[in-house]
Amino acid sequence: MAEFLIKGGKALKGEIEVMGAKNSVLKVFPASLLFSNTLRIKNVPLIEDVFRMIDLLEDIGSKVGKTGENTFEINSGKVSGSKLRKDIAERFRGSIVLAGPLLARSGKVIFPHPGGCVIGKRPIDIFLDGWTKMGAKVKENGEGYEITAARLRGADFTFKNISVTGTETLMMTAVLAEGKTILRNAALEPEIESLAKFLNESGAKIKGAGSPTIEIEGTRGKLLRAKNPFEVIPDRIEAGTFLILGAAMGKVKVKNCNPEHITTVIATLRSAGVKLEVGKDWVAAEKPKTLLASDMKTREYPGFATDLQAPFTVLMTQAKGDSMIFETVFEGRLNYVEELVRMGASITPLDQHRILVQGPTILRGREIESPDLRAGLAFVIAALVAKGESTIKNIYQIDRGYEKIEERLKKLGADIKRK
Ligand code: EPU
């Protein structure tokens, strides 16, 4: 299995480009099932989760072609299957998003419990409740789920917890349903708004995406027709991660991002004393003389993203004072902390969701293994900060979400090798 070898302690300086958002592509590829014609999708990152999504789509009969460096065309006009391949769907949580459009298109979907990493194996009760409310029948056995619906009806559905993929999946399911669906307490992420805008340009009737109440007037099974290509929005998690890297290690200009999507990260870094410059589509972060401790609480968008929690914790190991990090979105997303402590960080778990980071501490290189993709990249940052050499194992987790990360980091001066 591939590994990264990292020699830490070198200052990083320069520019880094943000790729298209993983969590947008993983929704727009499945959306192809709502269309009768070919979708052209630009700015697609070449990452493992996207390849797995393509594998799943091809397995049910979609035609997917790469027509440019980061451009794909996809036609799901001849989809025949309704079963998601177990061995692939189990490998990443994003597979669940395919179930909604497939159910809407073919009246049936069979899939295993979606997985990926430790945190990927979270519940899917909200999806099941939503489909049931729309008239579908849910059967569950040891192997997974079978959802059937001769006819999907619009429904008034309130999310008991805010769910990003839940919002996207039910929004897509409702597009082909009969009548009006109202989704309340919906997630607000920019990827949702971007998807809705594209679906609307192609004939869907969605109002309010990006707000807590979304209304969808269903087409009664009439498929959409794409007129324009879909341009994937910049990955706000990559952008935030690279700013954290700049704040920890030198000066990094993050290009091709949307600063409006990362205002909370910018505000939090400013409170830690990081020097930031904000342009129209770029942000630069510079390590201050003294990095200050700063408390942080993860929240649904527009709050501080849970996907940036681990990288921010690494940054706080270098800050002067005590920072309390509070993970409110997921269970088990502090499971990387022990490895940081072994590297020399002073981190005390307060309870299942909160840790106290006492800084600054000197980190020392070690052999570490990524539990998930975001913690994986946090370990890369920790290894770059650390004295000495680190080996990061299980980098499939990192490749799931970041295209050629080592090549991009090398351009900033990082000493990182894939082995
Ligand atoms: N939840 C339930 N039941 C459900 C669905 C969710 O209890 O049926 C709970 C989860 O266990 C969690 C909370 O609700 O505690 C929020 O989860 P959400 O459903 O919003 O997460 P998600 O949609 O599965 C997406 C991203 C994640 C990102 C979260 C939060 C994709 C493919 N995934 O997950 O991205 O962390 O939103 O912003 O869009 C990542 O990219 O590394 C990643 C994990």
Residues whose N, C-alpha, C, O or C-beta is under 5 A from the ligand:
A	BS01	EPU	N23 L26 G94 R122 P123 I124 D125 I126 F127 N161 I162 S163 V164 T165 G166 T306 D307 V329 F330 E331 R374
